[in-house]
Amino acid sequence: MSQPLLATRRFAPLFWCQFFAAFNDNFLKNALVLFILFKIGGEAGASLVTLAGVVLMAPHFLLSALGGQLADKFDKSVVARRIKLVEIARRRRGRRLLDQFR
């Protein structure tokens, strides 16, 4: 009998990586929306909520074709590892920049 797909060694890490990335993106978007609504509110808040959604969705829309080409050309696990390493480096850099302004 074959193993369930989520229990396989090659698919499970990719699935959980994508799951938590989507969860993180949605959590960040909703937190930003709540922040905008409670801090700004009113007429300007509505347009800023829409703008926040567009800004957070734009990289996915613009870079999805490139990601698909890379995934077709190279091994998906290698592409996923390298992208995660770049994301970690970006987050560290962003954290250092935020710490400078405190």
N, C-alpha and C positions, 0 to 999 in steps of 0.2 A: 504494500500500500504506500502511496506517495505521501510526502509531508505536506501539511497545509502551507500555503504560499507565505503567510506571515512568519512562519517558523523557519523558513529557509535562510541560510546564512548570507546569501547574496541579495535577496530582496528586502528582508526585514529592515536593515539599516537605512536603505534608500527610502522605504516607506515612512519610517519614523522621522527621518530627517525632513522629508517634505511635509509631513503632518505637523511637526512642531514649528517649521518655518511659516506655514500658513496660519497656525494658531497665533504665533508671535506677530505676524503682520496684522491680523484682525484685532488682536488685543491692543496693539499700538494705535491703530486707526480709531478704535472706539475710545481709548483713553484720550487721544487728541481731540476727538469730537466733544467728549464730556468737558475737557479742559476749556475748549473754546466756548462752549455754551455757558458754563458757569462763570468764566472770567469776563467774557465779552458780551455774550447774549445779544438780545435785541435784533435789529435789522441787519447789522453787520455780521452777526454770528451765523446767520443762515447761509450767507454767501461764503463765509470762511469754512464752514463745515463741508460744503460742496468742493471748495478748492482743496481742502485737506484730503478728501477722497481721491481727487484727480492726481494730486502730487504723489500720493502713496501708491497709486495704481499705475502711473506712467512708466516707471522702470520695468514692470512686468510686461506691459504692453509693448514697449519699445525693444526690449532685449529678448523676448521669447523666441523670435526667429533665430537669433544668433545662438541661443542656448540649444535649440533643436538641431541646428547644423553641427554644433560641437558634439552633442550627444550621438549624432549619427556617425560622425567621423572618428571619435575616440570612445574608449570604454567609459560607460556611464559612471562607474564607481570612481574612476580617476577624475573625471570632470566634477563629480559631486564633492570629492575630497578637496580639490583645488579651490572650488568656489567657496566651500566652508572656511578654508584657511584665509581666503581673501576677506570674507565677511568678518571673521574674528579680528583680523588686522584692522579693518575699517572701524569696527566697534571700539577697539582699544584706542585708536587714534581719536575717534569722536569723544570717548570718555576723557582722554587727556585734554582735549580742547575745552570740554565743559568744565573740567576742574580748574582750568586757567581763569575762567570768568567768575568763579565763586569767591 
